[in-house]
Amino acid sequence: MRDLIGYGENPPIVTWPGGAKVAVSLVLNYEEGAESSIEAGDARDEDVSIFGGWSADPTRRSLMKESFFEYGSRVGIWRYLGMLREYNVPATVMACGAALERNPEAARAIVRDGHEICAHGYKWRGTVGMTPAEERAEIRASLSAIEATTGVRPVGWYVREGITENTREILAEEGFLYDSNSYSDDLPYHVAAGPNSHLVVPYSGDTNDARFWGNGSLGTAEDFFTVLKDSLDCLLIEGETVPKMMSVGLHLRIGGRPSVSHGVRRFLEYALAKDGVWFATREEIARWWIEHPPVQQSVENTTAERAAAFEGVA
């Protein structure tokens, strides 16, 4: 049954490390080489709607489409790894197993630099329509490929195009700490997964460079910087009373381009100059949430705290 209520008017209070008001999760999506590709044996190439159809016959291989994806693994990953080293900021890399298999140098560099790898499926696809056995096989194939290329076993899961009603029970049985296939909150939350309790660390579609793709609403680095800045500013205000979480989604073939990544650089400089911001991997956020359980506030206390905070601002 859907949960349309969530935490309601009085979300729980979590004390992030250092008293931070907002936990910021940078996410790099590493999918290049795992997309549908005739070259890899699929029936057709992945659609690249940003430039329209690049092949009159979609059943024929398109080297042009392939090259669009290749930018992410050839250039985008290195641009972001360099930028994150420069600012000493950790990220979660949502990586497809097949993508890492095709670029083991990048796979090793991600772990070398201390970033988390979250399993993003074996291929760049969701599990909707799969049987439980097929879904478990996809999960295990993803884990096996990531472990083989990086030496690390992921504890997080996120896939394109969604999950099934069985996913979270399977993830709990396979030892996962969390999944991020949700856009429903600004805070982590637990759900029932069969006999287990499973943590969801929500993702975000608005603070995401996918808004540049196709008929996207963003066009410049300034646009993206403004979206990220305004989101952080709003959450910092709310975080005075209820600390929050913010996700930033980046795709190496999109956000890895100079025109978009420069907006991310500006955001990093802006956020790092702010008090109350904790840059963390999603694993760090999940473990902190579990190990330092948030406190559910009463309606009376929360209302009084909010009133005091607004009086202070005024």
C-alpha positions in Angstrom: 0.0 0.0 0.0 1.3 3.5 -0.9 2.3 5.8 2.0 1.0 9.2 1.1 1.5 10.6 4.6 5.2 9.9 5.5 6.5 11.9 8.4 3.7 14.4 8.1 3.9 17.9 9.7 6.4 16.9 12.3 9.4 15.0 10.8 12.0 13.5 13.1 15.0 15.4 14.2 18.4 13.9 13.2 21.6 15.3 14.5 24.0 15.2 11.6 27.7 15.2 12.3 29.0 18.5 13.6 25.5 19.8 14.0 25.0 20.1 10.2 21.7 21.4 9.0 21.8 19.7 5.6 23.5 16.5 4.5 24.4 16.9 0.8 24.8 13.8 -1.3 26.6 14.2 -4.7 25.8 11.3 -7.0 27.7 10.4 -10.2 25.8 8.1 -12.5 28.2 5.8 -14.3 26.2 4.1 -17.0 28.3 4.5 -20.2 28.9 1.1 -21.7 25.9 -0.5 -20.0 23.2 1.2 -22.2 21.3 -0.8 -24.8 23.7 -1.2 -27.7 23.7 -3.3 -30.9 27.5 -3.5 -30.5 27.0 -5.2 -27.1 24.4 -7.6 -28.5 21.2 -5.8 -27.8 18.3 -5.5 -30.3 18.8 -1.7 -30.7 20.8 1.2 -29.6 19.7 3.4 -26.7 17.6 6.3 -27.6 19.4 9.7 -27.5 16.6 12.1 -27.6 18.7 15.2 -26.9 19.7 15.3 -30.6 16.8 13.4 -32.1 17.1 10.3 -34.2 20.7 9.6 -35.3 19.8 6.6 -37.4 17.0 6.2 -40.0 16.9 2.6 -39.1 16.8 2.1 -35.2 17.8 -1.6 -35.7 21.2 -0.6 -37.2 24.2 0.3 -35.1 24.8 4.0 -34.7 28.4 5.0 -33.9 27.2 8.6 -33.4 24.9 7.5 -30.5 27.7 5.4 -29.1 30.0 8.4 -29.1 27.5 10.5 -27.1 27.7 7.9 -24.2 31.4 7.4 -24.6 32.1 11.0 -23.6 31.1 10.1 -20.0 33.6 7.3 -19.6 36.4 9.0 -21.7 36.1 12.5 -20.2 33.3 13.1 -17.7 34.4 10.7 -15.1 37.9 12.1 -15.0 36.6 15.7 -14.9 34.6 14.9 -11.8 37.2 12.8 -10.0 39.6 15.7 -10.4 37.1 18.3 -9.2 36.1 16.2 -6.2 39.8 15.8 -5.3 40.3 19.5 -5.6 37.5 20.3 -3.2 38.0 17.2 -1.0 34.3 16.2 -1.4 33.1 12.6 -1.4 30.5 11.3 -3.8 28.4 8.2 -4.4 28.9 6.7 -7.8 25.8 4.8 -9.0 27.6 2.4 -11.3 26.3 -0.3 -13.6 28.4 -3.5 -13.4 28.7 -3.7 -17.2 30.0 -0.1 -17.4 32.8 -0.7 -14.9 33.8 -3.9 -16.7 34.5 -1.8 -19.8 36.6 0.8 -18.0 38.5 -1.0 -15.1 40.9 2.0 -14.8 38.0 4.3 -13.9 36.5 1.6 -11.6 39.8 1.5 -9.6 40.2 5.3 -9.5 36.7 5.7 -8.0 37.6 3.5 -5.1 41.1 4.9 -4.8 39.7 8.3 -4.3 37.4 7.1 -1.5 34.1 7.4 -3.2 31.2 5.0 -2.5 29.9 2.7 -5.3 26.2 2.1 -5.2 25.0 -0.8 -7.4 23.1 0.6 -10.4 22.2 -2.8 -11.9 24.3 -4.9 -14.3 22.9 -3.2 -17.4 21.4 0.3 -17.4 17.8 -0.9 -16.9 15.2 -1.3 -14.2 13.7 -4.5 -12.8 10.1 -3.8 -13.5 8.6 -6.9 -15.3 11.2 -9.3 -13.9 10.2 -12.3 -11.8 11.8 -12.5 -8.4 14.3 -15.0 -9.6 15.3 -12.8 -12.6 15.5 -9.8 -10.3 17.8 -11.6 -7.8 20.0 -12.7 -10.7 20.3 -9.1 -11.9 21.2 -7.9 -8.5 23.8 -10.6 -8.0 25.3 -10.0 -11.5 25.7 -6.3 -10.7 27.4 -7.1 -7.3 29.7 -9.7 -8.9 30.9 -7.3 -11.7 31.4 -4.4 -9.3 33.3 -6.5 -6.8 35.5 -8.0 -9.6 36.5 -4.6 -10.9 36.8 -2.6 -7.7 37.3 -5.1 -4.9 34.3 -3.5 -3.1 30.9 -4.9 -2.4 28.2 -2.2 -2.6 25.7 -1.7 0.2 23.3 0.5 -1.8 21.0 0.0 -4.8 19.4 2.2 -7.4 18.2 1.3 -10.9 16.7 3.1 -13.9 13.0 2.8 -14.6 12.1 1.5 -11.2 11.9 -1.5 -8.9 9.2 -4.1 -8.2 7.2 -5.0 -5.1 9.7 -7.7 -4.4 12.9 -5.6 -4.8 13.4 -4.5 -1.2 12.8 -7.9 0.3 15.4 -9.3 -2.0 17.8 -6.5 -1.2 17.4 -7.1 2.5 18.0 -10.8 2.0 21.1 -10.0 0.0 22.6 -7.8 2.7 22.0 -4.3 1.3 22.0 -1.4 3.7 19.7 0.9 1.6 18.2 1.7 -1.8 17.5 5.0 -3.4 14.6 4.2 -5.8 12.4 6.9 -4.3 11.7 10.6 -4.8 9.3 10.9 -2.0 11.0 12.7 0.9 13.9 15.0 2.0 14.9 12.5 4.7 15.6 8.8 4.8 12.9 6.5 6.0 12.3 2.8 6.8 9.9 0.5 5.0 8.9 -3.1 5.6 10.7 -5.6 3.4 9.1 -9.0 4.1 10.1 -9.7 7.7 12.8 -7.1 7.6 13.0 -3.3 8.0 14.8 -1.7 5.0 16.1 1.9 4.8 15.3 4.1 1.8 17.6 7.1 1.1 15.6 9.2 -1.4 17.0 10.6 -4.6 15.9 13.7 -6.4 14.8 14.6 -10.0 14.9 18.4 -9.7 18.5 18.9 -8.6 19.6 16.7 -11.4 21.4 17.3 -14.7 18.8 15.1 -16.5 16.9 18.4 -16.8 19.3 19.4 -19.6 18.4 16.3 -21.6 15.8 16.1 -24.4 13.1 18.7 -23.7 14.8 19.7 -20.5 14.0 22.9 -18.5 17.7 23.9 -18.0 20.1 25.4 -20.6 23.1 26.8 -18.9 25.5 26.3 -16.0 24.0 29.3 -14.4 20.6 27.7 -14.5 21.9 24.6 -12.8 23.8 26.5 -10.2 20.7 28.5 -9.3 18.6 25.4 -8.9 21.2 23.8 -6.6 21.9 27.0 -4.6 18.2 27.8 -4.1 17.5 24.2 -3.0 20.4 24.3 -0.5 19.3 27.7 0.8 15.7 26.5 1.4 16.9 23.4 3.2 19.3 25.4 5.3 16.5 27.5 6.6 14.3 24.5 7.3 17.4 22.8 8.8 17.4 25.3 11.7 14.7 23.2 13.2 14.6 20.0 11.2 17.9 19.0 9.6 17.4 17.7 6.0 19.1 15.9 3.1 19.8 17.1 -0.4 20.8 15.0 -3.4 22.6 16.2 -6.5 22.3 13.9 -9.5 25.0 14.0 -12.2 25.4 11.9 -15.4 28.9 11.8 -16.8 27.8 12.2 -20.4 25.6 15.2 -19.5 26.9 16.9 -16.3 30.4 15.9 -17.3 30.3 18.4 -20.1 32.2 21.7 -19.4 29.0 23.8 -19.8 27.2 21.9 -17.0 30.1 20.9 -14.7 31.1 24.6 -14.3 27.8 25.1 -12.6 28.5 22.2 -10.2 31.9 23.7 -9.4 30.2 27.0 -8.5 27.8 25.1 -6.3 30.7 23.3 -4.5 32.4 26.6 -3.8 29.1 28.1 -2.5 28.1 25.2 -0.3 31.6 24.7 1.2 31.5 28.4 2.3 28.3 27.8 4.2 28.0 26.8 7.8 25.9 23.7 8.5 26.6 21.7 5.3 27.8 18.1 5.5 29.0 16.5 2.2 28.6 12.7 2.6 28.2 9.6 0.7 24.8 7.9 0.7 26.3 5.0 2.7 27.5 7.5 5.3 24.1 9.1 5.5 22.4 5.6 5.8 24.8 4.4 8.5 24.4 7.6 10.5 20.6 7.4 10.3 20.7 3.9 11.6 23.3 4.3 14.3 22.0 7.7 15.5 18.2 7.3 15.4 16.4 10.5 14.8 14.0 11.8 17.5 10.3 12.1 16.7 9.2 15.5 18.0 5.9 16.2 19.5 3.5 18.6 17.8 3.8 21.1 20.6 7.6 21.2 20.8 8.0 21.4 17.0 5.5 24.2 16.7 7.3 26.2 19.5 10.7 25.7 17.9 9.5 26.8 14.5 8.0 29.9 16.0 11.2 30.8 17.9 13.3 30.3 14.7 11.0 32.6 12.6 11.1 35.2 15.4 14.9 35.0 15.3 15.0 35.5 11.5 12.6 38.4 11.7 
